[in-house]
Amino acid sequence: MLPEWVSSGVYVLDDECLMRLPERGDHETSTFPELAGEGKLLAYRNTGIWLTVNTPKDLRAAEEYLTAHPDFAPVPA
């Protein structure tokens, strides 16, 4: 586990947050600190594995991991 938290994954934003996002610049240094200061920003700390699939190489690695760990794969609906 890393000694620091990182922001990765999925954001769930309501209309208020979307309206407050800057047209230019970084929301993590503007909107998110503002929302946190107002008690309107929540987070979920994932202590499990995170599979990034941003590139074909990442996708292959994720497929290999899921093949080796079938219990980790999502159950089809």
N, CA, C and O atoms as a Maestro MAE file, in Angstrom:
{
 s_m_m2io_version
 :::
 2.0.0
}

f_m_ct {
 s_m_title
 :::
 protein
 m_atom[308] {
  # First column is atom index #
  i_m_mmod_type
  r_m_x_coord
  r_m_y_coord
  r_m_z_coord
  i_m_residue_number
  s_m_chain_name
  s_m_pdb_residue_name
  s_m_pdb_atom_name
  i_m_atomic_number
  :::
  1 25 0.844 -1.182 0.000 1 A "MET " " N  " 7
  2 3 0.000 0.000 0.000 1 A "MET " " CA " 6
  3 2 0.888 1.244 0.000 1 A "MET " " C  " 6
  4 15 1.923 1.277 0.665 1 A "MET " " O  " 8
  5 25 0.483 2.244 -0.735 2 A "LEU " " N  " 7
  6 3 1.225 3.493 -0.793 2 A "LEU " " CA " 6
  7 2 1.045 4.298 0.483 2 A "LEU " " C  " 6
  8 15 -0.010 4.227 1.113 2 A "LEU " " O  " 8
  9 25 2.068 5.069 0.876 3 A "PRO " " N  " 7
  10 3 1.929 5.885 2.088 3 A "PRO " " CA " 6
  11 2 1.025 7.096 1.888 3 A "PRO " " C  " 6
  12 15 0.607 7.713 2.868 3 A "PRO " " O  " 8
  13 25 0.717 7.447 0.656 4 A "GLU " " N  " 7
  14 3 -0.128 8.589 0.350 4 A "GLU " " CA " 6
  15 2 -1.346 8.122 -0.436 4 A "GLU " " C  " 6
  16 15 -1.304 7.089 -1.104 4 A "GLU " " O  " 8
  17 25 -2.400 8.867 -0.355 5 A "TRP " " N  " 7
  18 3 -3.588 8.594 -1.163 5 A "TRP " " CA " 6
  19 2 -3.399 9.212 -2.538 5 A "TRP " " C  " 6
  20 15 -2.709 10.222 -2.674 5 A "TRP " " O  " 8
  21 25 -3.995 8.625 -3.541 6 A "VAL " " N  " 7
  22 3 -4.010 9.203 -4.883 6 A "VAL " " CA " 6
  23 2 -5.452 9.262 -5.367 6 A "VAL " " C  " 6
  24 15 -6.301 8.482 -4.934 6 A "VAL " " O  " 8
  25 25 -5.707 10.179 -6.252 7 A "SER " " N  " 7
  26 3 -7.035 10.301 -6.842 7 A "SER " " CA " 6
  27 2 -7.030 9.530 -8.154 7 A "SER " " C  " 6
  28 15 -6.311 9.876 -9.091 7 A "SER " " O  " 8
  29 25 -7.835 8.490 -8.205 8 A "SER " " N  " 7
  30 3 -7.931 7.707 -9.433 8 A "SER " " CA " 6
  31 2 -9.313 7.083 -9.497 8 A "SER " " C  " 6
  32 15 -10.004 6.946 -8.488 8 A "SER " " O  " 8
  33 25 -9.689 6.718 -10.684 9 A "GLY " " N  " 7
  34 3 -10.951 6.011 -10.793 9 A "GLY " " CA " 6
  35 2 -12.082 6.847 -11.315 9 A "GLY " " C  " 6
  36 15 -11.947 7.546 -12.319 9 A "GLY " " O  " 8
  37 25 -13.192 6.772 -10.635 10 A "VAL " " N  " 7
  38 3 -14.448 7.336 -11.125 10 A "VAL " " CA " 6
  39 2 -14.915 8.446 -10.197 10 A "VAL " " C  " 6
  40 15 -14.874 8.306 -8.975 10 A "VAL " " O  " 8
  41 25 -15.356 9.542 -10.784 11 A "TYR " " N  " 7
  42 3 -15.974 10.615 -10.020 11 A "TYR " " CA " 6
  43 2 -17.481 10.560 -10.241 11 A "TYR " " C  " 6
  44 15 -17.939 10.291 -11.352 11 A "TYR " " O  " 8
  45 25 -18.242 10.812 -9.200 12 A "VAL " " N  " 7
  46 3 -19.693 10.958 -9.306 12 A "VAL " " CA " 6
  47 2 -19.983 12.399 -8.896 12 A "VAL " " C  " 6
  48 15 -19.830 12.771 -7.733 12 A "VAL " " O  " 8
  49 25 -20.406 13.204 -9.875 13 A "LEU " " N  " 7
  50 3 -20.574 14.638 -9.651 13 A "LEU " " CA " 6
  51 2 -22.018 15.054 -9.881 13 A "LEU " " C  " 6
  52 15 -22.652 14.621 -10.843 13 A "LEU " " O  " 8
  53 25 -22.535 15.900 -8.991 14 A "ASP " " N  " 7
  54 3 -23.891 16.416 -9.199 14 A "ASP " " CA " 6
  55 2 -23.823 17.729 -9.979 14 A "ASP " " C  " 6
  56 15 -22.739 18.214 -10.302 14 A "ASP " " O  " 8
  57 25 -24.977 18.289 -10.271 15 A "ASP " " N  " 7
  58 3 -25.048 19.504 -11.085 15 A "ASP " " CA " 6
  59 2 -24.285 20.668 -10.446 15 A "ASP " " C  " 6
  60 15 -23.627 21.438 -11.145 15 A "ASP " " O  " 8
  61 25 -24.373 20.793 -9.122 16 A "GLU " " N  " 7
  62 3 -23.663 21.888 -8.443 16 A "GLU " " CA " 6
  63 2 -22.167 21.792 -8.703 16 A "GLU " " C  " 6
  64 15 -21.521 22.789 -9.026 16 A "GLU " " O  " 8
  65 25 -21.630 20.615 -8.565 17 A "CYS " " N  " 7
  66 3 -20.196 20.429 -8.778 17 A "CYS " " CA " 6
  67 2 -19.823 20.720 -10.225 17 A "CYS " " C  " 6
  68 15 -18.823 21.387 -10.491 17 A "CYS " " O  " 8
  69 25 -20.618 20.223 -11.150 18 A "LEU " " N  " 7
  70 3 -20.326 20.454 -12.571 18 A "LEU " " CA " 6
  71 2 -20.300 21.942 -12.895 18 A "LEU " " C  " 6
  72 15 -19.459 22.396 -13.671 18 A "LEU " " O  " 8
  73 25 -21.218 22.703 -12.305 19 A "MET " " N  " 7
  74 3 -21.262 24.141 -12.554 19 A "MET " " CA " 6
  75 2 -20.034 24.860 -11.977 19 A "MET " " C  " 6
  76 15 -19.657 25.931 -12.453 19 A "MET " " O  " 8
  77 25 -19.421 24.271 -10.963 20 A "ARG " " N  " 7
  78 3 -18.287 24.910 -10.295 20 A "ARG " " CA " 6
  79 2 -16.943 24.518 -10.889 20 A "ARG " " C  " 6
  80 15 -15.919 25.079 -10.501 20 A "ARG " " O  " 8
  81 25 -16.919 23.575 -11.816 21 A "LEU " " N  " 7
  82 3 -15.655 23.172 -12.422 21 A "LEU " " CA " 6
  83 2 -15.089 24.319 -13.255 21 A "LEU " " C  " 6
  84 15 -15.837 25.000 -13.956 21 A "LEU " " O  " 8
  85 25 -13.787 24.536 -13.186 22 A "PRO " " N  " 7
  86 3 -13.200 25.637 -13.957 22 A "PRO " " CA " 6
  87 2 -13.164 25.314 -15.449 22 A "PRO " " C  " 6
  88 15 -13.025 24.155 -15.842 22 A "PRO " " O  " 8
  89 25 -13.290 26.353 -16.274 23 A "GLU " " N  " 7
  90 3 -13.151 26.146 -17.715 23 A "GLU " " CA " 6
  91 2 -11.709 25.816 -18.060 23 A "GLU " " C  " 6
  92 15 -11.441 25.062 -18.996 23 A "GLU " " O  " 8
  93 25 -10.785 26.384 -17.302 24 A "ARG " " N  " 7
  94 3 -9.363 26.105 -17.475 24 A "ARG " " CA " 6
  95 2 -8.775 25.854 -16.097 24 A "ARG " " C  " 6
  96 15 -9.240 26.404 -15.099 24 A "ARG " " O  " 8
  97 25 -7.766 25.032 -16.057 25 A "GLY " " N  " 7
  98 3 -7.108 24.775 -14.786 25 A "GLY " " CA " 6
  99 2 -7.480 23.421 -14.228 25 A "GLY " " C  " 6
  100 15 -8.139 22.616 -14.886 25 A "GLY " " O  " 8
  101 25 -7.057 23.191 -13.032 26 A "ASP " " N  " 7
  102 3 -7.164 21.879 -12.408 26 A "ASP " " CA " 6
  103 2 -8.232 21.878 -11.321 26 A "ASP " " C  " 6
  104 15 -8.127 22.615 -10.341 26 A "ASP " " O  " 8
  105 25 -9.247 21.060 -11.493 27 A "HIS " " N  " 7
  106 3 -10.329 20.970 -10.493 27 A "HIS " " CA " 6
  107 2 -9.833 20.442 -9.153 27 A "HIS " " C  " 6
  108 15 -10.455 20.684 -8.118 27 A "HIS " " O  " 8
  109 25 -8.711 19.721 -9.170 28 A "GLU " " N  " 7
  110 3 -8.200 19.168 -7.912 28 A "GLU " " CA " 6
  111 2 -7.509 20.218 -7.051 28 A "GLU " " C  " 6
  112 15 -7.255 19.980 -5.870 28 A "GLU " " O  " 8
  113 25 -7.204 21.370 -7.626 29 A "THR " " N  " 7
  114 3 -6.620 22.448 -6.822 29 A "THR " " CA " 6
  115 2 -7.585 23.613 -6.651 29 A "THR " " C  " 6
  116 15 -7.254 24.601 -5.996 29 A "THR " " O  " 8
  117 25 -8.777 23.506 -7.237 30 A "SER " " N  " 7
  118 3 -9.755 24.585 -7.093 30 A "SER " " CA " 6
  119 2 -11.080 24.047 -6.557 30 A "SER " " C  " 6
  120 15 -11.376 24.199 -5.372 30 A "SER " " O  " 8
  121 25 -11.862 23.432 -7.403 31 A "THR " " N  " 7
  122 3 -13.213 23.005 -7.027 31 A "THR " " CA " 6
  123 2 -13.206 21.978 -5.903 31 A "THR " " C  " 6
  124 15 -13.963 22.112 -4.942 31 A "THR " " O  " 8
  125 25 -12.374 20.969 -6.009 32 A "PHE " " N  " 7
  126 3 -12.394 19.915 -4.990 32 A "PHE " " CA " 6
  127 2 -12.017 20.423 -3.602 32 A "PHE " " C  " 6
  128 15 -12.701 20.073 -2.640 32 A "PHE " " O  " 8
  129 25 -10.959 21.234 -3.441 33 A "PRO " " N  " 7
  130 3 -10.697 21.776 -2.100 33 A "PRO " " CA " 6
  131 2 -11.837 22.642 -1.566 33 A "PRO " " C  " 6
  132 15 -12.126 22.627 -0.370 33 A "PRO " " O  " 8
  133 25 -12.483 23.396 -2.457 34 A "GLU " " N  " 7
  134 3 -13.622 24.219 -2.024 34 A "GLU " " CA " 6
  135 2 -14.750 23.327 -1.507 34 A "GLU " " C  " 6
  136 15 -15.300 23.572 -0.433 34 A "GLU " " O  " 8
  137 25 -15.089 22.295 -2.275 35 A "LEU " " N  " 7
  138 3 -16.158 21.384 -1.863 35 A "LEU " " CA " 6
  139 2 -15.797 20.658 -0.564 35 A "LEU " " C  " 6
  140 15 -16.653 20.466 0.300 35 A "LEU " " O  " 8
  141 25 -14.544 20.260 -0.429 36 A "ALA " " N  " 7
  142 3 -14.100 19.589 0.805 36 A "ALA " " CA " 6
  143 2 -14.246 20.526 2.002 36 A "ALA " " C  " 6
  144 15 -14.691 20.112 3.072 36 A "ALA " " O  " 8
  145 25 -13.870 21.778 1.814 37 A "GLY " " N  " 7
  146 3 -13.995 22.759 2.894 37 A "GLY " " CA " 6
  147 2 -15.428 22.991 3.321 37 A "GLY " " C  " 6
  148 15 -15.690 23.358 4.467 37 A "GLY " " O  " 8
  149 25 -16.356 22.778 2.401 38 A "GLU " " N  " 7
  150 3 -17.781 22.925 2.687 38 A "GLU " " CA " 6
  151 2 -18.414 21.618 3.153 38 A "GLU " " C  " 6
  152 15 -19.619 21.566 3.396 38 A "GLU " " O  " 8
  153 25 -17.613 20.566 3.280 39 A "GLY " " N  " 7
  154 3 -18.138 19.266 3.693 39 A "GLY " " CA " 6
  155 2 -18.964 18.582 2.618 39 A "GLY " " C  " 6
  156 15 -19.805 17.738 2.927 39 A "GLY " " O  " 8
  157 25 -18.733 18.937 1.351 40 A "LYS " " N  " 7
  158 3 -19.534 18.399 0.257 40 A "LYS " " CA " 6
  159 2 -18.754 17.424 -0.628 40 A "LYS " " C  " 6
  160 15 -19.239 17.041 -1.692 40 A "LYS " " O  " 8
  161 25 -17.572 17.024 -0.210 41 A "LEU " " N  " 7
  162 3 -16.762 16.099 -1.001 41 A "LEU " " CA " 6
  163 2 -16.524 14.832 -0.193 41 A "LEU " " C  " 6
  164 15 -16.027 14.889 0.933 41 A "LEU " " O  " 8
  165 25 -16.872 13.710 -0.759 42 A "LEU " " N  " 7
  166 3 -16.685 12.426 -0.102 42 A "LEU " " CA " 6
  167 2 -15.747 11.567 -0.941 42 A "LEU " " C  " 6
  168 15 -15.570 11.810 -2.135 42 A "LEU " " O  " 8
  169 25 -15.157 10.572 -0.317 43 A "ALA " " N  " 7
  170 3 -14.241 9.679 -1.027 43 A "ALA " " CA " 6
  171 2 -14.435 8.263 -0.516 43 A "ALA " " C  " 6
  172 15 -14.953 8.045 0.578 43 A "ALA " " O  " 8
  173 25 -14.021 7.331 -1.306 44 A "TYR " " N  " 7
  174 3 -14.008 5.926 -0.914 44 A "TYR " " CA " 6
  175 2 -12.579 5.447 -1.041 44 A "TYR " " C  " 6
  176 15 -11.972 5.570 -2.105 44 A "TYR " " O  " 8
  177 25 -12.041 4.905 0.026 45 A "ARG " " N  " 7
  178 3 -10.661 4.410 0.002 45 A "ARG " " CA " 6
  179 2 -10.686 2.930 -0.360 45 A "ARG " " C  " 6
  180 15 -11.106 2.089 0.435 45 A "ARG " " O  " 8
  181 25 -10.235 2.631 -1.557 46 A "ASN " " N  " 7
  182 3 -10.158 1.258 -2.031 46 A "ASN " " CA " 6
  183 2 -8.880 0.623 -1.494 46 A "ASN " " C  " 6
  184 15 -7.780 1.090 -1.787 46 A "ASN " " O  " 8
  185 25 -9.025 -0.429 -0.720 47 A "THR " " N  " 7
  186 3 -7.848 -1.121 -0.195 47 A "THR " " CA " 6
  187 2 -7.517 -2.359 -1.015 47 A "THR " " C  " 6
  188 15 -6.586 -3.097 -0.693 47 A "THR " " O  " 8
  189 25 -8.288 -2.581 -2.079 48 A "GLY " " N  " 7
  190 3 -8.048 -3.720 -2.957 48 A "GLY " " CA " 6
  191 2 -7.222 -3.318 -4.166 48 A "GLY " " C  " 6
  192 15 -6.606 -2.253 -4.191 48 A "GLY " " O  " 8
  193 25 -7.220 -4.170 -5.147 49 A "ILE " " N  " 7
  194 3 -6.463 -3.910 -6.370 49 A "ILE " " CA " 6
  195 2 -7.234 -2.969 -7.283 49 A "ILE " " C  " 6
  196 15 -8.465 -2.970 -7.302 49 A "ILE " " O  " 8
  197 25 -6.495 -2.167 -8.039 50 A "TRP " " N  " 7
  198 3 -7.092 -1.286 -9.043 50 A "TRP " " CA " 6
  199 2 -6.453 -1.630 -10.374 50 A "TRP " " C  " 6
  200 15 -5.235 -1.549 -10.531 50 A "TRP " " O  " 8
  201 25 -7.281 -2.012 -11.327 51 A "LEU " " N  " 7
  202 3 -6.776 -2.379 -12.650 51 A "LEU " " CA " 6
  203 2 -7.013 -1.231 -13.616 51 A "LEU " " C  " 6
  204 15 -8.156 -0.913 -13.944 51 A "LEU " " O  " 8
  205 25 -5.944 -0.616 -14.067 52 A "THR " " N  " 7
  206 3 -6.035 0.473 -15.029 52 A "THR " " CA " 6
  207 2 -6.013 -0.099 -16.436 52 A "THR " " C  " 6
  208 15 -5.207 -0.978 -16.738 52 A "THR " " O  " 8
  209 25 -6.885 0.388 -17.287 53 A "VAL " " N  " 7
  210 3 -6.930 -0.090 -18.673 53 A "VAL " " CA " 6
  211 2 -6.901 1.101 -19.635 53 A "VAL " " C  " 6
  212 15 -7.777 1.244 -20.488 53 A "VAL " " O  " 8
  213 25 -5.895 1.941 -19.488 54 A "ASN " " N  " 7
  214 3 -5.759 3.135 -20.323 54 A "ASN " " CA " 6
  215 2 -5.066 2.861 -21.654 54 A "ASN " " C  " 6
  216 15 -5.172 3.662 -22.584 54 A "ASN " " O  " 8
  217 25 -4.372 1.760 -21.751 55 A "THR " " N  " 7
  218 3 -3.634 1.436 -22.969 55 A "THR " " CA " 6
  219 2 -3.877 -0.031 -23.318 55 A "THR " " C  " 6
  220 15 -4.320 -0.799 -22.464 55 A "THR " " O  " 8
  221 25 -3.595 -0.431 -24.561 56 A "PRO " " N  " 7
  222 3 -3.708 -1.854 -24.901 56 A "PRO " " CA " 6
  223 2 -2.845 -2.749 -23.992 56 A "PRO " " C  " 6
  224 15 -3.252 -3.858 -23.647 56 A "PRO " " O  " 8
  225 25 -1.660 -2.267 -23.610 57 A "LYS " " N  " 7
  226 3 -0.795 -3.028 -22.702 57 A "LYS " " CA " 6
  227 2 -1.480 -3.218 -21.344 57 A "LYS " " C  " 6
  228 15 -1.437 -4.310 -20.777 57 A "LYS " " O  " 8
  229 25 -2.110 -2.162 -20.821 58 A "ASP " " N  " 7
  230 3 -2.843 -2.253 -19.553 58 A "ASP " " CA " 6
  231 2 -3.993 -3.243 -19.660 58 A "ASP " " C  " 6
  232 15 -4.227 -4.030 -18.742 58 A "ASP " " O  " 8
  233 25 -4.708 -3.208 -20.774 59 A "LEU " " N  " 7
  234 3 -5.836 -4.114 -20.978 59 A "LEU " " CA " 6
  235 2 -5.369 -5.565 -20.980 59 A "LEU " " C  " 6
  236 15 -6.006 -6.430 -20.379 59 A "LEU " " O  " 8
  237 25 -4.260 -5.827 -21.653 60 A "ARG " " N  " 7
  238 3 -3.713 -7.202 -21.653 60 A "ARG " " CA " 6
  239 2 -3.333 -7.632 -20.239 60 A "ARG " " C  " 6
  240 15 -3.612 -8.761 -19.835 60 A "ARG " " O  " 8
  241 25 -2.701 -6.741 -19.493 61 A "ALA " " N  " 7
  242 3 -2.305 -7.064 -18.117 61 A "ALA " " CA " 6
  243 2 -3.538 -7.329 -17.249 61 A "ALA " " C  " 6
  244 15 -3.526 -8.239 -16.421 61 A "ALA " " O  " 8
  245 25 -4.600 -6.541 -17.434 62 A "ALA " " N  " 7
  246 3 -5.834 -6.752 -16.676 62 A "ALA " " CA " 6
  247 2 -6.466 -8.086 -17.043 62 A "ALA " " C  " 6
  248 15 -6.925 -8.818 -16.167 62 A "ALA " " O  " 8
  249 25 -6.492 -8.406 -18.328 63 A "GLU " " N  " 7
  250 3 -7.041 -9.692 -18.776 63 A "GLU " " CA " 6
  251 2 -6.249 -10.853 -18.180 63 A "GLU " " C  " 6
  252 15 -6.829 -11.852 -17.754 63 A "GLU " " O  " 8
  253 25 -4.920 -10.720 -18.152 64 A "GLU " " N  " 7
  254 3 -4.076 -11.764 -17.553 64 A "GLU " " CA " 6
  255 2 -4.374 -11.906 -16.061 64 A "GLU " " C  " 6
  256 15 -4.447 -13.021 -15.544 64 A "GLU " " O  " 8
  257 25 -4.547 -10.786 -15.373 65 A "TYR " " N  " 7
  258 3 -4.843 -10.836 -13.945 65 A "TYR " " CA " 6
  259 2 -6.188 -11.514 -13.705 65 A "TYR " " C  " 6
  260 15 -6.300 -12.378 -12.835 65 A "TYR " " O  " 8
  261 25 -7.209 -11.129 -14.471 66 A "LEU " " N  " 7
  262 3 -8.533 -11.711 -14.288 66 A "LEU " " CA " 6
  263 2 -8.554 -13.199 -14.636 66 A "LEU " " C  " 6
  264 15 -9.292 -13.967 -14.018 66 A "LEU " " O  " 8
  265 25 -7.767 -13.604 -15.601 67 A "THR " " N  " 7
  266 3 -7.668 -15.031 -15.936 67 A "THR " " CA " 6
  267 2 -7.044 -15.798 -14.778 67 A "THR " " C  " 6
  268 15 -7.478 -16.901 -14.445 67 A "THR " " O  " 8
  269 25 -6.024 -15.206 -14.170 68 A "ALA " " N  " 7
  270 3 -5.333 -15.858 -13.053 68 A "ALA " " CA " 6
  271 2 -6.123 -15.786 -11.742 68 A "ALA " " C  " 6
  272 15 -5.888 -16.579 -10.830 68 A "ALA " " O  " 8
  273 25 -7.058 -14.835 -11.651 69 A "HIS " " N  " 7
  274 3 -7.851 -14.623 -10.433 69 A "HIS " " CA " 6
  275 2 -9.338 -14.564 -10.792 69 A "HIS " " C  " 6
  276 15 -9.940 -13.494 -10.702 69 A "HIS " " O  " 8
  277 25 -9.939 -15.676 -11.193 70 A "PRO " " N  " 7
  278 3 -11.343 -15.650 -11.654 70 A "PRO " " CA " 6
  279 2 -12.343 -15.178 -10.608 70 A "PRO " " C  " 6
  280 15 -13.414 -14.693 -10.972 70 A "PRO " " O  " 8
  281 25 -12.033 -15.303 -9.328 71 A "ASP " " N  " 7
  282 3 -12.951 -14.832 -8.277 71 A "ASP " " CA " 6
  283 2 -13.045 -13.311 -8.225 71 A "ASP " " C  " 6
  284 15 -13.987 -12.764 -7.651 71 A "ASP " " O  " 8
  285 25 -12.067 -12.624 -8.826 72 A "PHE " " N  " 7
  286 3 -12.051 -11.171 -8.832 72 A "PHE " " CA " 6
  287 2 -12.956 -10.597 -9.925 72 A "PHE " " C  " 6
  288 15 -13.429 -9.467 -9.806 72 A "PHE " " O  " 8
  289 25 -13.195 -11.357 -10.972 73 A "ALA " " N  " 7
  290 3 -13.969 -10.873 -12.119 73 A "ALA " " CA " 6
  291 2 -15.406 -10.578 -11.712 73 A "ALA " " C  " 6
  292 15 -15.961 -11.287 -10.873 73 A "ALA " " O  " 8
  293 25 -16.024 -9.542 -12.288 74 A "PRO " " N  " 7
  294 3 -17.418 -9.234 -11.964 74 A "PRO " " CA " 6
  295 2 -18.355 -10.345 -12.433 74 A "PRO " " C  " 6
  296 15 -18.074 -11.053 -13.400 74 A "PRO " " O  " 8
  297 25 -19.447 -10.476 -11.738 75 A "VAL " " N  " 7
  298 3 -20.463 -11.482 -12.095 75 A "VAL " " CA " 6
  299 2 -21.395 -10.852 -13.121 75 A "VAL " " C  " 6
  300 15 -21.928 -9.769 -12.878 75 A "VAL " " O  " 8
  301 25 -21.605 -11.503 -14.259 76 A "PRO " " N  " 7
  302 3 -22.535 -10.932 -15.264 76 A "PRO " " CA " 6
  303 2 -23.937 -10.752 -14.688 76 A "PRO " " C  " 6
  304 15 -24.409 -11.563 -13.892 76 A "PRO " " O  " 8
  305 25 -24.585 -9.677 -15.107 77 A "ALA " " N  " 7
  306 3 -25.952 -9.392 -14.608 77 A "ALA " " CA " 6
  307 2 -26.970 -10.275 -15.263 77 A "ALA " " C  " 6
  308 15 -28.160 -10.171 -14.965 77 A "ALA " " O  " 8
  :::
 }
 m_bond[307] {
  # First column is bond index #
  i_m_from
  i_m_to
  i_m_order
  :::
  1 1 2 1
  2 2 3 1
  3 3 4 2
  4 3 5 1
  5 5 6 1
  6 6 7 1
  7 7 8 2
  8 7 9 1
  9 9 10 1
  10 10 11 1
  11 11 12 2
  12 11 13 1
  13 13 14 1
  14 14 15 1
  15 15 16 2
  16 15 17 1
  17 17 18 1
  18 18 19 1
  19 19 20 2
  20 19 21 1
  21 21 22 1
  22 22 23 1
  23 23 24 2
  24 23 25 1
  25 25 26 1
  26 26 27 1
  27 27 28 2
  28 27 29 1
  29 29 30 1
  30 30 31 1
  31 31 32 2
  32 31 33 1
  33 33 34 1
  34 34 35 1
  35 35 36 2
  36 35 37 1
  37 37 38 1
  38 38 39 1
  39 39 40 2
  40 39 41 1
  41 41 42 1
  42 42 43 1
  43 43 44 2
  44 43 45 1
  45 45 46 1
  46 46 47 1
  47 47 48 2
  48 47 49 1
  49 49 50 1
  50 50 51 1
  51 51 52 2
  52 51 53 1
  53 53 54 1
  54 54 55 1
  55 55 56 2
  56 55 57 1
  57 57 58 1
  58 58 59 1
  59 59 60 2
  60 59 61 1
  61 61 62 1
  62 62 63 1
  63 63 64 2
  64 63 65 1
  65 65 66 1
  66 66 67 1
  67 67 68 2
  68 67 69 1
  69 69 70 1
  70 70 71 1
  71 71 72 2
  72 71 73 1
  73 73 74 1
  74 74 75 1
  75 75 76 2
  76 75 77 1
  77 77 78 1
  78 78 79 1
  79 79 80 2
  80 79 81 1
  81 81 82 1
  82 82 83 1
  83 83 84 2
  84 83 85 1
  85 85 86 1
  86 86 87 1
  87 87 88 2
  88 87 89 1
  89 89 90 1
  90 90 91 1
  91 91 92 2
  92 91 93 1
  93 93 94 1
  94 94 95 1
  95 95 96 2
  96 95 97 1
  97 97 98 1
  98 98 99 1
  99 99 100 2
  100 99 101 1
  101 101 102 1
  102 102 103 1
  103 103 104 2
  104 103 105 1
  105 105 106 1
  106 106 107 1
  107 107 108 2
  108 107 109 1
  109 109 110 1
  110 110 111 1
  111 111 112 2
  112 111 113 1
  113 113 114 1
  114 114 115 1
  115 115 116 2
  116 115 117 1
  117 117 118 1
  118 118 119 1
  119 119 120 2
  120 119 121 1
  121 121 122 1
  122 122 123 1
  123 123 124 2
  124 123 125 1
  125 125 126 1
  126 126 127 1
  127 127 128 2
  128 127 129 1
  129 129 130 1
  130 130 131 1
  131 131 132 2
  132 131 133 1
  133 133 134 1
  134 134 135 1
  135 135 136 2
  136 135 137 1
  137 137 138 1
  138 138 139 1
  139 139 140 2
  140 139 141 1
  141 141 142 1
  142 142 143 1
  143 143 144 2
  144 143 145 1
  145 145 146 1
  146 146 147 1
  147 147 148 2
  148 147 149 1
  149 149 150 1
  150 150 151 1
  151 151 152 2
  152 151 153 1
  153 153 154 1
  154 154 155 1
  155 155 156 2
  156 155 157 1
  157 157 158 1
  158 158 159 1
  159 159 160 2
  160 159 161 1
  161 161 162 1
  162 162 163 1
  163 163 164 2
  164 163 165 1
  165 165 166 1
  166 166 167 1
  167 167 168 2
  168 167 169 1
  169 169 170 1
  170 170 171 1
  171 171 172 2
  172 171 173 1
  173 173 174 1
  174 174 175 1
  175 175 176 2
  176 175 177 1
  177 177 178 1
  178 178 179 1
  179 179 180 2
  180 179 181 1
  181 181 182 1
  182 182 183 1
  183 183 184 2
  184 183 185 1
  185 185 186 1
  186 186 187 1
  187 187 188 2
  188 187 189 1
  189 189 190 1
  190 190 191 1
  191 191 192 2
  192 191 193 1
  193 193 194 1
  194 194 195 1
  195 195 196 2
  196 195 197 1
  197 197 198 1
  198 198 199 1
  199 199 200 2
  200 199 201 1
  201 201 202 1
  202 202 203 1
  203 203 204 2
  204 203 205 1
  205 205 206 1
  206 206 207 1
  207 207 208 2
  208 207 209 1
  209 209 210 1
  210 210 211 1
  211 211 212 2
  212 211 213 1
  213 213 214 1
  214 214 215 1
  215 215 216 2
  216 215 217 1
  217 217 218 1
  218 218 219 1
  219 219 220 2
  220 219 221 1
  221 221 222 1
  222 222 223 1
  223 223 224 2
  224 223 225 1
  225 225 226 1
  226 226 227 1
  227 227 228 2
  228 227 229 1
  229 229 230 1
  230 230 231 1
  231 231 232 2
  232 231 233 1
  233 233 234 1
  234 234 235 1
  235 235 236 2
  236 235 237 1
  237 237 238 1
  238 238 239 1
  239 239 240 2
  240 239 241 1
  241 241 242 1
  242 242 243 1
  243 243 244 2
  244 243 245 1
  245 245 246 1
  246 246 247 1
  247 247 248 2
  248 247 249 1
  249 249 250 1
  250 250 251 1
  251 251 252 2
  252 251 253 1
  253 253 254 1
  254 254 255 1
  255 255 256 2
  256 255 257 1
  257 257 258 1
  258 258 259 1
  259 259 260 2
  260 259 261 1
  261 261 262 1
  262 262 263 1
  263 263 264 2
  264 263 265 1
  265 265 266 1
  266 266 267 1
  267 267 268 2
  268 267 269 1
  269 269 270 1
  270 270 271 1
  271 271 272 2
  272 271 273 1
  273 273 274 1
  274 274 275 1
  275 275 276 2
  276 275 277 1
  277 277 278 1
  278 278 279 1
  279 279 280 2
  280 279 281 1
  281 281 282 1
  282 282 283 1
  283 283 284 2
  284 283 285 1
  285 285 286 1
  286 286 287 1
  287 287 288 2
  288 287 289 1
  289 289 290 1
  290 290 291 1
  291 291 292 2
  292 291 293 1
  293 293 294 1
  294 294 295 1
  295 295 296 2
  296 295 297 1
  297 297 298 1
  298 298 299 1
  299 299 300 2
  300 299 301 1
  301 301 302 1
  302 302 303 1
  303 303 304 2
  304 303 305 1
  305 305 306 1
  306 306 307 1
  307 307 308 2
  :::
 }
}
